[in-house]
């Protein structure tokens, strides 16, 4: 991997008391690899997301939409 950036976004709602909570989060990592298999890099993202402690600990969906760029 030669570069990594993420453009995460979330949807938050507030109730009548002013308390807020997230209802959805999407991660959009953009990974640049210099060599190797882009399909394998995609699979590694899927595997990591499936085992992610944070994504598995929250009560709202966390989606991951990676983009793999091969130089």
N, C-alpha and C positions, 0 to 999 in steps of 0.2 A: 504494500500500500504506500502510495506516495503522497496522498492528500485525503483529508476527511473534513467534511463540514456537515452540519445538520440544520435543517430549517423546521424546527418543531412548532406546532401550533396546537392550541387547545381551546375548547369551548367551556366557558364558565357561566353559570347562572347564579343569581342571587334570589333568596326568598324574601318574603315580606319583612323579615326581621333584619335583613341586610347581610345575613350569613351567606357565604358563597361556597360553591363546590364545582369541581370539574365534572363534565358529563362525557367528554370525549377528548382524546389526545391523538395526534398523528405525528409520527416522526418521519422525516424525509432526509435520511442520510444520503450524502453524495460522496462516493468513494472513488478515488482514482487509483488504479493499479497499473504498475509498469509492465508486468508480465503475469502469465498464469491464465487461469480459466475464469472468465467473467461469470459463467453459470455456477461454478463452484463458489465464487464470492457471494453470489445471490443466495445460494443454499446456506452458507455460513451465517448470513444475516438472518435468515428464517430460523435457523437452529438457535442462534443467540437470543432472538426475540422470544421464542417459545420458552426458554429457560430463564428469562430476565426476572430477577428478584423484584424489581420495582413494578414492572408490568403485571406480574402475578400477585402483587400485594394491594393493588388499588381496586376500587369497586366501580370502575368505569372502563370502557374499552380503550386500549392503547394499540393503535395500528402502526405498522411500519411499512413504508413505501420507499425502499432503497433504490438508488440509481447508481449503477456501476459503470465507470468510464475506464476503458483500457487505452493506455497511451501507446 
